[in-house]
């Protein structure tokens, strides 16, 4: 059965913004046609802005049971990690799985169609198997003990195979972060990821992280030692940034997403983009305010033409999984950013990162992008405000 929606404003097309558009979909949600005309009898009238389904490129589904477990409000990375070590597995698997199912349902209801999800275990497999969302699982690897590299890589390969076997899904290996990996493990993970679909890397999120990376001292060292981790293997990097270290190890033309980027300078960004053409830069403003209390210099990323994507991070470091909330926070902090650009960050750029642009990320005939209705927006001069809501159509 054909469904037709009438949108006073449609964003996220290959023709730019379109006004007064009839969008026809087949029974599977694939776009049949776009026609600029008056609505006809039987059309579903959309009182707001219609956009493609969201692509949330950074999430941690398996941490969903930790919602409201931490205070947030610039709590610092060391305090956050200490809490994670204490509370990650305090509830049983049934409760953790139920929380993941609820989070998956919330993402679906707000119009997310695809997720780049970080996994350290296979606990999210049952949820992803039954989900209506497209999942690319980043199997995350971390460890400071160089003697365990082979064991960690073998375990990650197994998980990549399990998640890749899910119908319609994909998976790849991803290094965790500069402060949590030995140099040998970082190189081993990047060697694996260099031939896979894409990868992801938490980067320069907090001052605690930068201090430990540069000196191996500070609050993170205390957290690691109290957890019995082999911190003696960590090497200080006094004369390079975490981003420069990554550039030295990465040798691939595959897409790589850097997540958070709170302390990435414009000069560092230039250097990275010159050396890594397929770089993507994920913004998770809610999580940044939760942990670090500040946002990345997003205008600098725009000036350099960086490919920006949007993530919600996890319910451990965010009060809710809402792409709209992330876009609102960015718009509020940087009102000069055009509305249509924000939409592209949360749709098309994410689709390109995950190599799904042939089917999602744009509303155009032949694609199956999903449709999202944004309300609480002035369709004549659209901007995200606190009252903006998103609802999946169809």
Phi, psi and omega per residue, in radians:
X1 nan 2.265 -3.136
X2 -1.386 2.304 3.029
X3 -1.902 2.401 3.091
X4 -2.207 2.234 3.121
X5 -1.946 2.433 3.043
X6 -1.856 2.125 -3.107
X7 -2.013 2.185 3.026
X8 -1.135 -0.452 3.056
X9 -2.572 2.194 3.092
X10 -2.030 2.153 3.106
X11 -1.947 2.786 3.066
X12 1.428 0.759 3.050
X13 -2.034 2.945 3.086
X14 -1.395 0.022 3.111
X15 -1.919 0.095 -3.047
X16 1.480 -3.035 3.131
X17 -1.075 2.414 3.129
X18 -2.178 2.397 3.115
X19 -1.864 2.544 3.093
X20 0.942 1.232 -3.014
X21 -2.085 2.367 2.966
X22 -1.700 2.114 -3.086
X23 -1.921 2.009 -3.125
X24 -1.822 2.299 -3.133
X25 -2.125 2.557 3.023
X26 -1.437 -3.074 -3.039
X27 -1.150 -0.303 3.116
X28 -1.671 -0.011 -3.135
X29 1.574 0.152 3.121
X30 -1.421 2.422 -3.089
X31 -1.255 2.187 3.088
X32 -1.627 -0.721 -3.080
X33 -2.842 2.720 2.984
X34 -2.173 2.156 -3.117
X35 -2.329 2.158 3.075
X36 -1.459 1.865 -3.099
X37 -2.877 3.060 3.077
X38 -1.230 2.703 3.101
X39 -1.137 2.676 3.121
X40 -2.048 2.802 3.112
X41 -0.958 2.350 -3.130
X42 1.674 -0.254 3.089
X43 -1.200 2.525 3.014
X44 -1.548 2.023 -3.062
X45 -1.423 2.203 -3.117
X46 -1.822 1.933 -3.129
X47 -1.563 1.369 -3.120
X48 2.856 -2.737 3.136
X49 -1.806 2.314 3.089
X50 -1.788 2.339 -3.122
X51 -2.373 2.892 3.057
X52 -1.150 2.842 3.051
X53 -1.035 2.538 -3.096
X54 -1.260 2.631 2.958
X55 -2.066 1.842 -3.127
X56 -1.578 1.801 -2.943
X57 -1.551 -0.027 3.083
X58 -2.543 1.925 -3.141
X59 -2.543 2.769 3.052
X60 -2.246 1.423 -3.067
X61 -1.000 -0.652 -3.035
X62 -1.291 -0.016 3.051
X63 -1.818 0.224 -3.012
X64 -1.129 -0.457 3.138
X65 -1.240 -0.131 -3.112
X66 -1.669 0.265 3.101
X67 -1.015 2.276 3.128
X68 1.145 0.302 3.121
X69 -1.383 -0.370 -3.057
X70 -2.166 2.700 -3.052
X71 -1.267 -0.510 -3.071
X72 1.218 -2.586 3.119
X73 0.972 1.054 3.087
X74 1.009 0.837 -3.050
X75 -1.286 -0.255 3.134
X76 1.565 2.568 -3.091
X77 -1.156 -0.716 -3.105
X78 -1.077 -0.797 3.119
X79 -1.126 -0.677 3.129
X80 -1.111 -0.838 -3.135
X81 -1.139 -0.637 3.094
X82 -1.080 -0.742 3.083
X83 -1.139 -0.674 3.112
X84 -1.082 -0.778 -3.133
X85 -1.087 -0.578 -3.109
X86 -1.414 -0.615 -2.903
X87 -1.974 -0.123 -3.009
X88 -0.989 -0.702 -3.045
X89 -2.056 0.541 -3.101
X90 -1.367 -0.300 3.077
X91 -1.893 2.777 -3.064
X92 -1.345 2.968 -3.039
X93 -1.099 -0.638 -3.128
X94 -1.020 -0.738 3.120
X95 -1.218 -0.680 3.108
X96 -1.116 -0.749 -3.141
X97 -1.136 -0.697 3.115
X98 -1.082 -0.705 3.111
X99 -1.122 -0.682 3.100
X100 -1.123 -0.717 3.129
X101 -1.117 -0.710 3.108
X102 -1.125 -0.729 3.126
X103 -1.120 -0.737 3.095
X104 -1.032 -0.731 3.140
X105 -1.148 -0.674 3.113
X106 -1.127 -0.781 3.101
X107 -1.034 -0.783 -3.128
X108 -1.092 -0.780 -3.078
X109 -1.113 -0.603 -3.136
X110 -1.415 -0.069 3.044
X111 1.821 0.169 3.054
X112 -1.191 2.361 3.093
X113 -1.951 -0.405 -3.118
X114 -2.548 2.569 -3.065
X115 -2.353 2.333 2.898
X116 -1.649 1.829 -2.946
X117 -1.967 2.257 3.097
X118 -1.434 2.288 3.094
X119 -2.361 2.356 3.039
X120 -1.818 -0.228 -3.127
X121 -2.402 -3.093 3.070
X122 -1.731 0.323 -3.060
X123 -1.124 -0.476 -3.111
X124 -1.476 -0.050 -3.119
X125 -0.930 -0.888 -3.104
X126 -1.062 -0.658 3.137
X127 -1.175 -0.803 -3.131
X128 -1.150 -0.592 3.136
X129 -1.076 -0.606 -3.059
X130 -1.758 -0.051 -3.043
X131 -1.336 2.683 3.012
X132 -1.540 -0.069 3.140
X133 -1.534 2.712 2.994
X134 -1.502 2.160 3.125
X135 -1.995 2.221 2.830
X136 -1.849 2.088 -3.105
X137 -1.679 2.114 2.995
X138 -1.559 1.853 3.114
X139 -1.353 1.897 -2.970
X140 -1.541 2.368 -3.109
X141 -2.129 2.379 3.079
X142 -2.615 2.748 3.129
X143 2.779 2.331 -3.135
X144 -1.638 -0.217 -3.094
X145 -1.549 1.873 -3.076
X146 -1.107 -0.386 -3.129
X147 -1.239 -0.208 -3.083
X148 -1.816 0.188 -3.062
X149 -1.001 -0.889 -3.088
X150 -1.068 -0.737 3.138
X151 -1.100 -0.761 -3.129
X152 -1.167 -0.692 3.133
X153 -1.160 -0.733 3.117
X154 -1.082 -0.745 3.105
X155 -1.109 -0.699 3.141
X156 -1.187 -0.667 3.088
X157 -1.038 -0.714 3.127
X158 -1.080 -0.777 3.133
X159 -1.153 -0.711 3.088
X160 -1.006 -0.732 3.111
X161 -1.110 -0.732 -3.129
X162 -1.132 -0.814 -3.114
X163 -1.249 -0.591 3.123
X164 -1.167 -0.450 -3.104
X165 -1.318 -0.209 3.112
X166 -1.184 2.465 -3.100
X167 -1.080 2.156 3.088
X168 1.359 0.055 -3.082
X169 -1.820 3.040 3.070
X170 -2.592 2.911 -3.112
X171 -2.749 2.739 3.082
X172 -2.740 2.938 3.140
X173 -1.539 2.564 -3.134
X174 -2.479 2.281 3.014
X175 -1.244 2.560 -3.076
X176 -1.273 -1.241 -3.021
X177 -2.837 2.816 -3.095
X178 -1.052 -0.566 -3.032
X179 -1.486 -0.126 -2.988
X180 -2.058 0.212 -3.050
X181 -2.392 2.465 2.952
X182 -1.256 2.765 3.136
X183 -1.087 -0.634 3.129
X184 -1.133 -0.701 3.137
X185 -1.225 -0.718 3.098
X186 -0.983 -0.825 -3.133
X187 -1.121 -0.705 -3.133
X188 -1.122 -0.745 3.128
X189 -1.152 -0.756 -3.127
X190 -1.162 -0.578 3.055
X191 -1.069 -0.723 3.102
X192 -1.175 -0.829 -3.058
X193 -1.187 -0.392 -3.027
X194 -1.118 -0.335 3.132
X195 -1.940 0.072 -3.113
X196 -1.703 3.107 -2.988
X197 -0.993 -0.851 -3.141
X198 -2.957 2.987 3.109
X199 -2.473 3.128 -3.051
X200 -2.612 2.656 -3.029
X201 -2.679 2.124 3.026
X202 -1.207 2.239 -2.986
X203 -2.399 2.197 2.911
X204 0.845 0.971 -3.060
X205 -1.565 -0.485 -2.993
X206 -2.595 2.795 3.066
X207 -1.170 -0.632 3.094
X208 -0.997 -0.756 -3.141
X209 -1.099 -0.791 -3.098
X210 -1.145 -0.660 3.139
X211 -1.152 -0.786 -3.136
X212 -1.150 -0.702 3.133
X213 -1.087 -0.726 -3.086
X214 -1.340 -0.599 -2.987
X215 -2.224 -0.225 -2.990
X216 1.111 0.318 3.111
X217 -2.021 3.091 3.055
X218 1.804 -3.005 -3.059
X219 -1.031 -0.597 3.139
X220 -1.154 -0.658 3.098
X221 -1.048 -0.744 3.126
X222 -1.065 -0.753 3.127
X223 -1.101 -0.811 -3.107
X224 -1.113 -0.765 -3.129
X225 -1.131 -0.676 3.132
X226 -1.172 -0.402 3.102
X227 -1.576 0.022 3.113
X228 1.386 0.337 -3.141
X229 -1.428 2.659 -3.052
X230 -1.457 1.361 -3.077
X231 -1.252 -0.364 -3.107
X232 -1.074 -0.351 3.135
X233 -1.417 -0.223 -3.136
X234 -1.186 2.496 -3.087
X235 -2.022 2.246 3.093
X236 -1.208 2.549 3.131
X237 -2.164 1.383 -3.022
X238 -1.284 -0.454 -2.976
X239 -2.002 0.285 3.070
X240 -2.618 2.706 3.092
X241 -1.520 2.866 3.041
X242 -1.012 -0.593 3.133
X243 -1.193 -0.696 3.099
X244 -1.137 -0.653 3.080
X245 -1.081 -0.744 -3.141
X246 -1.085 -0.794 3.137
X247 -0.968 -0.686 -3.118
X248 -1.127 -0.521 -3.063
X249 -1.696 -0.329 -3.024
X250 -1.553 2.196 -3.131
X251 -2.440 1.282 -3.065
X252 -2.736 2.709 3.040
X253 -1.740 0.075 3.109
X254 -1.296 2.688 3.112
X255 -1.156 2.446 3.053
X256 -2.287 2.299 -3.140
X257 -1.846 2.194 3.032
X258 -1.694 2.232 -2.998
X259 -1.910 2.319 3.067
X260 1.624 -1.232 2.966
X261 1.092 0.453 -3.047
X262 -1.082 -0.654 -3.066
X263 -1.906 0.341 3.062
X264 -1.351 2.184 3.121
X265 -1.477 2.875 3.121
X266 -1.160 -0.640 3.086
X267 -1.139 -0.716 3.086
X268 -1.106 -0.678 3.105
X269 -1.101 -0.780 3.109
X270 -0.998 -0.805 -3.125
X271 -1.082 -0.755 -3.131
X272 -1.134 -0.781 -3.107
X273 -1.179 -0.519 3.089
X274 -1.235 -0.535 -3.090
X275 -1.718 -0.371 -3.100
X276 -2.257 1.487 -3.063
X277 -1.034 -0.595 -3.105
X278 -1.665 0.863 3.111
X279 -1.663 2.448 3.048
X280 -2.164 2.617 -2.994
X281 -2.254 1.864 -3.021
X282 -1.583 2.252 3.107
X283 -1.830 2.245 3.120
X284 -2.255 1.249 -2.957
X285 -1.066 -0.638 3.139
X286 -1.063 -0.799 3.136
X287 -1.164 -0.621 3.109
X288 -1.100 -0.756 3.107
X289 -1.190 -0.600 -3.138
X290 -1.115 -0.772 -3.036
X291 -1.725 -0.888 -3.024
X292 -1.734 -0.359 -3.140
X293 1.340 0.285 3.112
X294 -2.667 2.871 -3.120
X295 -1.908 2.758 3.005
X296 -1.102 2.844 3.057
X297 -1.416 1.321 -3.045
X298 -1.074 -0.643 3.057
X299 -0.973 -0.591 3.107
X300 -1.138 -0.681 3.103
X301 -1.129 -0.660 3.094
X302 -1.161 -0.743 -3.136
X303 -1.041 -0.592 -3.106
X304 -1.554 0.025 3.109
X305 1.226 0.518 -3.126
X306 -1.209 2.566 3.030
X307 -1.413 1.893 -3.081
X308 -1.724 2.388 3.050
X309 -2.135 2.997 -3.063
X310 -2.198 2.346 3.066
X311 -2.320 2.728 3.080
X312 -1.677 -0.230 -2.950
X313 1.032 -2.691 -3.006
X314 -1.853 2.949 3.047
X315 -1.300 -0.091 2.984
X316 -1.307 -0.527 -3.088
X317 -2.124 0.374 -3.134
X318 -2.696 2.560 -3.133
X319 -1.406 -0.402 3.108
X320 -2.723 2.745 3.115
X321 -1.697 1.632 -3.058
X322 -2.463 1.946 3.071
X323 -1.080 -0.661 3.130
X324 -1.051 -0.717 3.105
X325 -1.085 -0.695 3.115
X326 -1.119 -0.748 -3.139
X327 -1.181 -0.652 3.092
X328 -1.080 -0.775 -3.133
X329 -1.087 -0.687 3.105
X330 -1.168 -0.802 -3.135
X331 -1.073 -0.700 -3.137
X332 -1.121 -0.734 -3.116
X333 -1.341 -0.555 -3.071
X334 -2.323 1.294 -3.027
X335 -1.121 -0.232 3.134
X336 -1.305 -0.221 -3.108
X337 -1.295 2.152 -3.110
X338 -1.101 2.528 -3.134
X339 -0.983 -0.786 -3.080
X340 -1.120 -0.514 3.125
X341 -1.214 -0.744 3.081
X342 -1.039 -0.720 3.120
X343 -1.074 -0.755 3.128
X344 -1.093 -0.687 3.135
X345 -1.042 -0.692 -3.037
X346 -1.567 0.035 -3.108
X347 -2.330 -1.319 -3.008
X348 -1.139 -0.801 -3.102
X349 -1.093 -0.716 3.100
X350 -1.138 -0.678 3.092
X351 -1.074 -0.686 3.128
X352 -1.182 -0.740 3.098
X353 -0.961 -0.779 -3.067
X354 -1.550 0.130 -3.132
X355 0.968 0.730 3.119
X356 -2.026 0.220 -3.021
X357 -1.165 -0.257 3.100
X358 -1.256 -0.271 -3.045
X359 -2.236 -0.503 -3.090
X360 -2.263 3.048 3.058
X361 1.670 -0.337 3.111
X362 -2.448 2.549 2.995
X363 -1.650 1.776 3.107
X364 -2.711 2.679 -3.082
X365 -0.940 2.376 3.132
X366 1.695 -0.368 3.136
X367 -1.611 2.831 3.097
X368 -2.175 1.230 -2.945
X369 -1.461 -0.260 -2.902
X370 1.326 2.622 3.103
X371 -2.149 2.451 3.135
X372 -2.194 2.318 3.062
X373 -1.746 2.123 3.060
X374 -1.726 2.142 3.094
X375 -1.998 2.968 -3.048
X376 1.291 0.525 -3.091
X377 -2.330 2.431 3.013
X378 -1.357 1.934 -3.053
X379 -1.198 -0.310 3.118
X380 -1.386 -0.635 3.093
X381 -2.401 1.342 -2.989
X382 -1.237 2.301 2.954
X383 -2.533 2.659 3.056
X384 -1.338 2.308 3.064
X385 -2.217 3.012 -3.082
X386 -1.034 -0.512 -3.076
X387 -1.513 -0.074 -3.124
X388 -1.118 2.316 3.083
X389 -2.206 2.772 -3.140
X390 -2.219 2.371 3.120
X391 -2.335 2.332 3.077
X392 -1.195 2.367 3.076
X393 -1.723 2.550 3.044
X394 1.416 nan nan
